Amino acid sequence: MSRIISKWLKKHEPSTSPVHTFMVFNLLHTLMPALDSRFSDTENNLSVALGHTEGVAPRWKRCVLETERGFHSVLTHLLSERTAHREAEEIIENIFFSFKSKLHELNWTDPKSFQSVMKKVQSLTPRLWTTNETSTEAAIEHLFSELLSMWQRRRSQPLAEQAEAADILSVTPSLLGDELLFPMGMFVPPLFHPSYPRAMNYAVMGFRLAKDILHLILPDIPSQSDTVLAVGECVWGHYLTVTQGAAFSLSAAQQQQLWLQYSALKITLQAYRQSLRNDPSDTSISGLSHTRLFLTSFSQLNCDSDPYREFMPLESSFLITVLCAESDLCPAGLQCPNQTEQHSLHTC
C-alpha cells in the first residue's frame, strides 16, 4: 500500500492524493444521512450499477444504522451514562451462576463431554461490556490477536462475511477469548430498566440472557446429553394434552429449542429466587406476588426478534404451564390454559 501511495504522489498533485480523496469521501459517507436525499439516491444508484442487488433496507433500519454510524461515540457515551451497570452486572452474574448449576442436572452421554463443557464454562468470565474499557497496550494486543484468530478460522469465506469485533451497541452477546461479553446495548428499555421490579427484569432480560448463554456455550448439546430429547418430548406432550392437538414428530432442531427455552426459563427463575434471597426488598405491581409478576411478565415477552423462533413449535408463554406442573414453583391458584388440572401433567 505504501508503494502504491508513493507512486500516486509522484504522478499527481498533493491535493488529489489517495489519502486526501479517501478522507473526503469518508467524511461525505459519514455525513450523508444529514445531507440532501440526492446524495443517498446517487449512492444507491452506484450500488446497483456495481451489481449490489441485495435490495434496499427499510427506511427505519437505514436511519438507525446511519445515525449509529455518524454519531457512534455520542450514542455510546449516552448509553454508558444511562445504563444501570450495577443492576446489569448483577443479573448477568446470577444468570450465569444458575446456568452452571443446571449443567450438573443434565444426563451426559459420557464423562468426557461433561468435563469438556465444564472446563470451557469455568474458564469464562461473563461481564457487561461498556465504553469504560482499559486500552492498555497488552489489552489491545490481546484483542487484536483474538480478532486475527477469528479471521484465520474464517479465511475461506468471503470478505463480506468476516467476523467483526463485538459492538457495545449490539443487542447480542459474544464470546471473545475467555470472556463472555454482554453489550450494554442489551440493557435498555423497554426490556430492562433499574426502576422496574426485578421480577420483570429477570423475566424478560434474564430469560434472554439465559437463552443466549445456552446457544453460545452448548451448541452441540443434543449429541452430548439425552436430556434434550427427553425434555423436548415431555414439553411437547404437555402441549398436545392441553390443546388436544394432533400428534406429530418434532425435528431435532425443534426438540433442542423446546429444551433450551424451557431450561432458560428454569435457569432464570432460579436466578431470580437467588436474587430475592440476597435482597428480599423487590417491588411489585398491583399487589402481585414476586413469582406471579415474574411469570406474568414472561408471558408477555415478545419473541419476534428471536433468530431461532422458526424452530419453536409453540409460544414461549406455554412453558409456564409446563413449569407449573411442579406445584412448588408456582403461586397457589395460578390457572393454566384451558383450565387444565395440574395433577394431570407430570414434571419435565
WOTA-V396771 format. One line per field, one symbol per residue. burial: b if it has 16 or more other C-alpha atoms within 10 Angstrom, else e. A space follows every 10 residues. Layout:
burial = ???
//
This chain:
burial = eeeeeeeebe eeeeeebbee eeeeeeeebe ebbeeeeeee eeebeeeeee eeeeeeeeee eeeeebbeeb eeeeebeebb eebbbebbbe bbbbbbbbbe eeeeeeebee eeebeeeeee beebebbbbb eeeeeeeeee eeeeeebeeb beeeeeeeee eeeeebbbbe ebbbbebeeb bbbbbbbbee bbbbebbbbb bbbbbbbbbb bbbbeeeeee bbebbebbbe bbbbbbbbbe ebeeeeeeeb eeebbbbbbb bbbbbbbbbb bbbbbeeeee eebbeeeeeb bbbbbbbbbe beeeeeeeee bbeeebbbbb bbbbbeeeeb eeeeebeeee ebeebeeb
//
